[in-house]
Amino acid sequence: MKELALIIEDDEDLASIFAEALRGIGYEVEQVADGRVAQERLQNGIPPFLILLDMHLPHVSGPDLLTNIIKKDERLSKTMVIITTADARMGDTYGDLVDFVMIKPISFVQLRDLTARLKPKE
Amino acid sequence: MKYLNPILNVPTTDPDDARRRRLLNILLLGTLVAAMIGLVSIVINIILNPEVSQSETQILLVGITVFTLGIFGIYLVNRRFSGRLAALLFLFLLTAIFSFTDTPEELSNGRSLFLFTIPIAMSSLILLPQASFLFAALSSGIVAWLAFTIDHSVNLFGPIGFFILALVSWLSARSLEAALKDLRAINMDLDRVVAERTQALAESLDRERIEAGRNRAILNSIADGVIVFDTKWNATLANPAVRSMLDFPLELIIDKNFSEIIEHPKLATKSRALLYAMMEHDTQPVGFRVEWGGKTLSVSAAQVDSRHENIGTVTVFRDFTREAEVEKLKSTFVAIVSHELRTPLSAILGYAEMFKESVYGPMNEKQVNLAERIMKNTQRLLGLINDLLDQAQMEAGKLTIQMAPVKPADLLESLHSVMDKTASDKGLRLTSEIDDNFPEAFNGDAARLQQILVNLVNNAVKFTDQGSVHVKLFYPSQYKWGIEVSDTGRGIPESEISYIFDTFRQVEGTATRVHGGFGLGLSIVKQLVTLMSGEIKVQSKLEEGTAFIITLPLVPAEAAQSNRRSP
């Protein structure tokens, strides 16, 4: 079974690049472009193996999703989180709560290699 | 004397004439008093000795009365008409009276001869110096005539004595007049000098008043608020602009201490602290901003020195509200534009990388090369936008330093991860070292320190064609640490060194075009170092290399354990 990666990113192009990188190394990818939709998805759907979380999202912000949903939901306790942000300050502030911080612009290769390492060995 | 003066004074402008006539008045007054005393004593004598001859007493009374009236008449002539005439009449009167005061024997050759000397001596003083000879002659004539009436021979010693006295009187009166004349000349000179000086003083006072008035008018018409403080920071002068600028009645500012003025409720707390610091440390800031009642004011202060002595401080408040708004708009604009530019550029970068990585099927060498060029140019553009954003934030004062524990080894590690490829692409080695005794961790802003290192190394790589770039973290003392980035590049000409930290030097400077450019990178480094209370120095030798040396205060970190992991 493929690991599920949830990409929460409002920029269509970046989302598709991230998706391509993850699919290329065997993730199953799901994309959400809105904070509120992401909140519902996280509360109701299958817990993903990995979340790529943008910090600037419409309706519900990345920090809100991180602190109020992801960190509080028992079902998501094993989910790995990578935050993606253009703002290095965000990385400093929330870095301790997540597994990785990636500062935009994010290299396709870097993301691909990192997420490949995270996948459990078969 | 106060009551006598109006009686004694005469209406004349000639000082010699006035002196003589005044003297005559005194003599007339004295004579009058003597006559009065004589009159009173005769009356008393009549009362006490009724048996005294009536006719003799009557003659005496009539004589004295006539004499008194005569004296009074002469006084009137002296006051109203002519001093000379009055003096002549008085002297004649005296001579005439003396001619009858004694027997002809005594007068011509006896005890009363001396009486004639009185008018002789007087005449030189109250009439003319040479008039004494006239009265000597007159007296000699009278004496001769009196001797003749009683068939005596003339006693020649009398007239000779008269003429000797006349000579002495004439000489002394003449020298007295000469001395007085000299004195008057000196006095007149003195008066003239005093008048000239007074005039000059009055003119200079006038000029000063006009000057002061003009300066005051200039001060009053300045749109900036100006307050002058003495050395104890008490306000001594303020112009009307202060009223609207600080919302403070002008008359209340004068004599107030600066610390009272800045207790104004409309002054923002943070701004008050800045102004306190300015006062307490006697600094002379230029154009720092304070928020005062919805306005942004730019404050400058300068000490006023007069003859090498500090006499106070002049502070200037300029309304900076509009400029501050424009600046804020500008930085917001830059921030939005940067963000909006950055997002599509990130996408371009990502897509180009996907091409390069042959995500959608194999690529030939030329295609990969093309993708790499797209990536490289996009990264350059991104770098420039990041710099612009930082610059805008710094100008808006929004960029702050956030302290957290930093490990020096982490700094270098992440520097290598970012810059190794850039250096090796150009055939350069990027090496680094840390001083042996360097603390394992300290407090700092890792992201901004990283930015400093990347900018400096980037700059070094750009200007080095062969050799290496070396980064060293050094620890010169307990309270300091530093970064040294040195290269083996072409160096910076001495004339350029003072400009390399200027903002947009790359865009505007003519010299830098030849060299390929110092851009915002170094300017940002300098500003960041300043924000961190550090300093930056440059050492450069043409064709040998350049070293940037940064010294920063060391803030020890107790718990330097960071949970942050980085990819």
HADDOCK unambig.tbl for C-alpha pairs under 7 A between the chains (distance, minus, plus):
assign (segid A and resid 13 and name CA) (segid B and resid 347 and name CA) 5.74 0.50 0.50
assign (segid A and resid 14 and name CA) (segid B and resid 347 and name CA) 5.53 0.50 0.50
assign (segid A and resid 17 and name CA) (segid B and resid 350 and name CA) 6.23 0.50 0.50
assign (segid A and resid 17 and name CA) (segid B and resid 351 and name CA) 6.79 0.50 0.50
assign (segid A and resid 88 and name CA) (segid B and resid 447 and name CA) 6.93 0.50 0.50
assign (segid A and resid 95 and name CA) (segid B and resid 564 and name CA) 5.80 0.50 0.50
assign (segid A and resid 96 and name CA) (segid B and resid 563 and name CA) 5.83 0.50 0.50
assign (segid A and resid 96 and name CA) (segid B and resid 564 and name CA) 5.76 0.50 0.50
assign (segid A and resid 100 and name CA) (segid B and resid 565 and name CA) 6.32 0.50 0.50
assign (segid A and resid 100 and name CA) (segid B and resid 566 and name CA) 6.21 0.50 0.50
assign (segid A and resid 100 and name CA) (segid B and resid 567 and name CA) 6.83 0.50 0.50
assign (segid A and resid 101 and name CA) (segid B and resid 566 and name CA) 6.61 0.50 0.50
assign (segid A and resid 105 and name CA) (segid B and resid 346 and name CA) 4.96 0.50 0.50
assign (segid A and resid 107 and name CA) (segid B and resid 350 and name CA) 6.28 0.50 0.50
assign (segid A and resid 108 and name CA) (segid B and resid 350 and name CA) 5.61 0.50 0.50
assign (segid A and resid 108 and name CA) (segid B and resid 353 and name CA) 6.20 0.50 0.50
assign (segid A and resid 108 and name CA) (segid B and resid 354 and name CA) 6.78 0.50 0.50
assign (segid A and resid 114 and name CA) (segid B and resid 567 and name CA) 6.82 0.50 0.50
